[in-house]
Amino acid sequence: MTGNAANWFLDRHLKEGRSEKIAFREAWEGGREISYGAFSEQSGHVASAFVRAGINREERAAMFVLDQIEFPLIFWGALKVGVVPVALNTLLSTDVYRSILQDSRASIALISAELLDSVLPAARESAHIRKIVVIGGEAPADAVSWDTFASDAGTVDAIECSGDEIAFWLYSSGSTGAPKGVRHVHDAMKVTCDTFASQVLDIRESDTVFSAAKLFFAYGLGNGMSFPLSVGATSLLFNGRPTPDAVSEILSTYQPTIYCGVPTLYAAMLHKWEEEGKHPKAPLRMCTSAGEALPAEMGRKWKDIWGVDIIDGVGSTEMLHIFLSNRPDDVQYGTSGIAVPGYEVRLVDENGIDVHDGEIGELLVRGDSSAADYWNRRAKSRSTFEGEWTRTGDKYKLTEFGRFVYCGRTDDMFKVSGIWVSPFEIEQALIEYPAILEAAVVAHRDDDNLEKPKAFIVLKDGPGDEVIHEVKEFIKGKIGKWKYPRWIEVVDDLPKTATGKIQRFKLRQG
């Protein structure tokens, strides 16, 4: 594929007879839906609105937009005229938004009304923002409403461009620090559809997809937008917080066939259903997980309830979606599976030398969905994108059976008695203890200034300091005496990014 991605993802569906098929449905009471025909037409109106507003090709459009029909309309309308949408985390602070707007130099801000309090001050202060558009509410004096912006704007066709032209930006989730602008080209989305979506997920036109993971980050963007559009399926959008109650209601009411979640949410949903002794009914045929490695116990419990495995995989903002994964007919819980067709992976040591099977190394990946670079981060771009290979920052080991086992982020790994310790291995063992809902493990120095494991746990039923000794003994029996956490701290919750990744650096900071 070369050229403007909008031609393949949107406009071809009209030629293939899907004009009346529902493309997106809002999964809440009173929610709207839009057909493929109307979606193609209205995205053309949005494209024309960008032109009318004086937003030029290659200028950035900052999207502070919840998962609602306007999100894909803005995204694809921008692509049609070469404006670069920057999809942003909707859960950040005003200070972070100030930094991102300064970094991206976006010319227009499109804001869901629910986010005005946190976004508007940053947008007003930006020296680069020339227009502010408010979606779904009354616009202040220095902004315009979505209806005013998008209505009566005429329509335009997708411009001609190279498949290697920058199409959109995503900002990294910040699990290890400040977000970075990751720039992707037009061809990248179709690559992820031809690989993971087609050959692992086996997405079909008849599917209804619900991604609890939001559209603003790479995993959700594929699940909830590009994957369904690739085959003419229907996507469910939800603009609220994906709590266990909310997700259970959506599964029951809207009957998706594919559900995409993250380990944190899977754990919370399983806990809710265990407590209630019941779960919703839905015709699920496929479930996926990413963002963090899925604990084996979670996958087994889910399979017991639904009769469907969770396909756990590994992706990144830099690679746009999943490149290492289990398969529907080949799931081994506790592993991240094997390379997705179309990708190559390898493990290297600190000197860039391939490690032997069973040894821990950093995961490198090669594939055509790799980002162009980090915006304004030359040194970081050089250290991450090494020719055709992308450094993931994840530590893995390869089993004798050819499966990749997650060990932790490079920054999270540490040695005990000179041997690498995987925080994730200890966390998986902790989760198997019946009273523990979530766990995170970091390095902590003892009285001799030597690093040992320290665990932070969230209990299912509130306070329970008396379980700490039992947990330590349980872990010794599971994974070995030298790996058990010397300190265990019971906490109410764990610090996470909006995508569900545990921010272990915050736990290390104390």
LUMBA-439015 format. One line per 10 residues: number of its first residue (from 1); for each residue x, y, z of C-alpha. Coordinates in steps of 0.02 Angstrom, whole numbers. Each point is the difference from the previous one (the first is absolute). Layout:
BEGIN
NUM> X Y Z | ...
! end
This chain:
BEGIN
1> 0 0 0 | 60 173 -42 | -89 166 9 | -130 75 115 | -61 -127 127 | -177 74 -6 | -27 -72 -174 | 18 -179 61 | -73 13 176 | -151 106 -45
11> -47 33 -179 | 23 -176 -71 | -145 -63 108 | -121 98 -108 | 62 -89 -156 | -11 -167 89 | -183 24 48 | 11 42 186 | -79 173 -5 | -142 -51 117
21> 106 -106 117 | 28 77 173 | 180 52 23 | -7 73 176 | -129 -12 138 | 9 96 164 | -27 -123 142 | -105 99 121 | -183 46 19 | -45 124 -136
31> 162 -34 -92 | 11 31 -186 | 54 -111 -143 | 73 38 -170 | 1 -104 -160 | 151 -22 -112 | -82 110 -131 | -37 141 122 | 171 -19 79 | 89 22 -166
41> -107 151 -43 | 14 85 170 | 187 -27 11 | 7 94 -165 | -96 143 82 | 127 3 143 | 142 0 -126 | -79 150 -85 | -24 84 170 | 188 -10 34
51> 33 84 -167 | -132 134 33 | 78 32 172 | 169 31 -80 | 83 -155 72 | 127 -50 -130 | 78 -163 -55 | 128 -67 127 | -65 112 140 | -49 -91 158
61> -176 -20 69 | 0 -37 187 | -141 -121 41 | -62 7 180 | -146 -110 -49 | -91 -137 94 | -47 -163 -86 | -151 66 -96 | -45 11 -184 | 90 166 -20
71> 167 -85 37 | 9 -102 -161 | -81 141 -99 | 136 121 54 | 140 -127 -20 | -46 -52 -176 | -59 172 -54 | 173 65 46 | 88 -139 -95 | -103 36 -155
81> 76 175 -17 | 172 -36 71 | -30 80 169 | 87 -105 134 | -114 -54 144 | 85 -16 169 | -106 -118 106 | 25 44 183 | -30 -86 165 | -161 74 72
91> 52 -29 182 | 151 113 17 | 24 161 99 | -3 177 -67 | 188 15 25 | 33 -154 -107 | -116 67 -135 | 97 164 1 | 160 -96 -29 | -74 -105 -140
101> -75 149 -91 | 167 90 13 | 92 -154 -63 | -119 -42 -144 | -35 180 -52 | -177 -51 -45 | -99 133 -94 | -175 -55 52 | -70 -82 157 | -157 -107 -9
111> -69 -31 174 | -141 -106 68 | -104 113 113 | 29 -115 149 | 186 40 -9 | -10 189 -11 | 52 35 180 | 168 -89 -20 | 36 40 -183 | -65 176 -32
121> 128 93 108 | 143 -87 -92 | -77 31 -171 | -28 185 39 | 181 21 54 | 75 -85 -152 | 87 119 -120 | -38 -120 -143 | -186 -37 18 | -101 104 -122
131> -169 -83 22 | -90 -91 141 | -148 -114 -38 | -115 -66 137 | -90 -165 -29 | -168 -33 82 | -24 156 103 | -9 188 0 | 158 82 -64 | 78 146 95
141> 22 167 -88 | 174 -41 -65 | -53 -168 -74 | -126 -71 -122 | -120 -145 19 | 22 -161 -96 | -161 34 -97 | 64 171 -54 | 168 -71 -49 | -59 -152 -98
151> -169 47 -74 | -25 72 -174 | 184 -28 -37 | -25 -90 -164 | 104 -155 -31 | 169 -45 -72 | 80 -160 -61 | 159 -70 76 | 156 85 -65 | 138 -96 -86
161> 150 -34 112 | 139 -124 26 | -28 -150 112 | 159 55 89 | -73 171 42 | -32 36 184 | -184 -35 31 | -27 18 188 | 86 12 168 | -27 -93 162
171> 81 50 164 | 79 -142 98 | -92 -45 159 | 137 59 116 | 22 -161 102 | 182 50 27 | -7 189 -12 | -62 145 -106 | -103 -43 -156 | 91 3 -168
181> -77 43 -169 | 4 -156 -109 | -25 33 -186 | -80 -131 -114 | -19 -5 -189 | -154 -35 -106 | 50 -179 -41 | 24 -52 181 | -182 -31 46 | -30 -119 -146
191> 156 -97 50 | -74 -36 172 | -164 -52 -82 | 87 -118 -122 | 101 -79 140 | -78 -12 174 | -180 44 -45 | -11 -118 -148 | 117 -142 46 | -20 -11 190
201> -163 87 47 | -84 -64 -159 | -117 150 0 | -151 -17 -114 | -132 113 -76 | -131 -82 110 | 90 47 161 | -51 130 128 | 154 60 93 | 10 82 171
211> 166 66 61 | 3 55 181 | 172 68 -44 | -28 177 -64 | 31 66 -175 | 132 123 56 | 133 -133 18 | 68 -121 -128 | -81 -160 64 | -172 80 8
221> 20 91 -166 | 25 -165 -88 | -133 -97 96 | -136 132 -8 | 32 86 -165 | 123 -63 -131 | -34 -187 25 | -191 11 -19 | 19 122 -145 | 119 -121 -87
231> -138 -129 -26 | -161 100 12 | -41 -57 178 | -91 102 134 | 90 84 145 | -78 45 167 | 60 165 74 | -14 42 185 | 39 175 63 | 2 -44 185
241> 120 -84 118 | 6 -188 -35 | -44 -61 174 | -47 -183 28 | -183 53 16 | 3 102 -161 | 90 -133 -101 | -115 -137 64 | -151 104 -54 | 73 28 -174
251> 38 -185 -22 | -179 -43 49 | -90 137 -96 | 99 17 -161 | 57 -181 -22 | 176 22 -72 | 88 -148 -79 | 175 69 33 | 51 80 165 | 168 87 26
261> 57 41 177 | 153 21 110 | 56 -110 147 | -52 126 134 | -178 1 -64 | -7 -188 -27 | 51 -21 183 | -133 121 62 | -137 -80 -105 | 44 -175 58
271> -3 59 180 | -171 81 -24 | -75 -157 -78 | 76 -112 133 | -79 107 136 | -169 6 -86 | 0 -181 -56 | -56 46 -176 | 65 79 -160 | -80 80 -154
281> -41 -98 -156 | 74 47 -169 | 47 -95 -160 | 187 29 25 | 109 -98 -119 | 162 93 30 | 77 100 144 | 167 89 -1 | 114 77 129 | 151 115 -11
291> 78 147 91 | 74 -111 135 | 36 -187 -1 | -153 -101 51 | 21 -107 158 | -32 -183 -42 | -129 -21 139 | -107 138 -77 | -4 -83 -169 | -48 -168 73
301> -142 76 103 | -66 93 -152 | 1 -158 -105 | -96 -92 136 | -137 132 -3 | -15 37 -186 | 70 -153 -86 | 109 122 -98 | 185 33 25 | 75 172 23
311> 127 25 -140 | 141 87 92 | 121 99 -106 | 134 132 3 | -4 163 -96 | 61 177 20 | -39 177 -52 | 157 -6 -106 | -58 -155 -96 | -183 57 0
321> -74 -166 54 | 39 -180 50 | 151 -86 -77 | 25 -146 121 | -150 -104 50 | -84 -162 46 | -120 -74 -128 | -184 -49 17 | 46 -183 -26 | 168 11 89
331> -11 87 168 | 129 -28 136 | -43 110 147 | 149 77 84 | 84 30 -169 | -16 136 -132 | -4 -129 -138 | 99 17 -161 | 29 133 -132 | -154 58 -96
341> 16 -40 -187 | 85 148 -83 | 113 37 149 | 169 -64 58 | 60 6 181 | 165 -33 86 | 75 11 174 | 165 88 30 | 113 36 149 | 69 168 56
351> 127 -6 -142 | -127 -38 -136 | 51 -184 -14 | -137 -130 -21 | -26 -99 161 | -22 -188 13 | -167 -86 33 | -46 14 183 | 103 158 26 | -78 170 30
361> 23 132 -134 | -81 159 -65 | -133 -28 -132 | 30 78 -171 | -131 -4 -138 | 2 29 -187 | -157 38 -101 | -76 125 -120 | -115 82 129 | 148 77 91
371> -14 186 38 | 101 127 -99 | 75 77 157 | -31 94 161 | -41 182 -32 | 137 117 63 | 92 -146 84 | 149 -32 -113 | 107 -95 126 | -146 -106 59
381> -48 -37 -181 | 176 -58 -38 | 9 -114 152 | -173 -77 -31 | -10 -15 -189 | 157 -91 -55 | -16 -19 -187 | -143 -122 -31 | -1 -56 183 | -95 84 141
391> 53 -20 181 | -152 -36 108 | 76 27 172 | -75 -167 54 | 101 -144 72 | -46 -176 -57 | 67 -175 -4 | -33 -131 -133 | -50 -174 58 | 62 -160 -79
401> -173 -14 -79 | 20 165 -92 | -116 103 110 | 45 172 65 | -21 30 187 | -13 177 67 | 122 47 137 | -31 187 21 | 49 170 -67 | 185 28 -21
411> -9 136 133 | -94 -117 118 | 120 -148 -3 | 126 -25 139 | 120 -131 63 | -6 -99 163 | 159 -94 42 | 64 42 -173 | -149 -78 -91 | -131 97 -97
421> -170 6 85 | -160 25 -97 | -126 108 94 | -137 -74 -107 | 41 -179 51 | -21 48 183 | -158 100 -39 | -77 -150 -90 | 33 -109 151 | -73 132 118
431> -161 12 -102 | -26 -187 22 | -19 27 187 | -190 2 24 | -10 161 103 | 103 107 -122 | -82 101 -139 | 151 91 -71 | 187 4 32 | 155 96 -51
441> 181 -40 41 | 150 118 0 | 179 -5 60 | 33 64 177 | 167 11 92 | 22 -90 165 | 111 50 148 | 152 -63 -94 | -45 110 -150 | -41 -153 -106
451> -153 -8 -112 | -140 -119 46 | -181 -14 -60 | -133 109 83 | -183 -30 -38 | -150 115 3 | -166 -94 5 | -183 46 -14 | -111 -120 96 | -172 -54 -59
461> -84 31 167 | 87 150 75 | 127 2 143 | 90 -159 45 | 176 23 66 | -11 -172 78 | 13 -79 -173 | 176 67 -32 | 94 -143 83 | -111 -127 -88
471> 30 85 -167 | 189 -6 22 | -5 -186 37 | -118 -27 -148 | 120 87 -119 | 152 -96 65 | -90 -160 -45 | -51 65 -170 | 157 76 -75 | 144 -27 121
481> 61 68 164 | 123 127 -71 | -134 85 -106 | -132 29 132 | -40 181 47 | 90 48 160 | -123 142 29 | -186 0 -40 | -103 158 12 | -190 -4 -10
491> -68 147 -100 | -172 58 -58 | 52 10 -182 | 152 1 -114 | 56 150 -103 | -42 -29 -183 | -4 88 -166 | -169 26 -83 | 37 -155 -104 | 14 -109 155
501> 190 -16 8 | 70 0 176 | 118 146 29 | 133 -91 99 | 116 150 -3 | -123 88 116 | 8 -147 120 | 190 3 -5 | -3 185 42 | -92 -43 159
! end
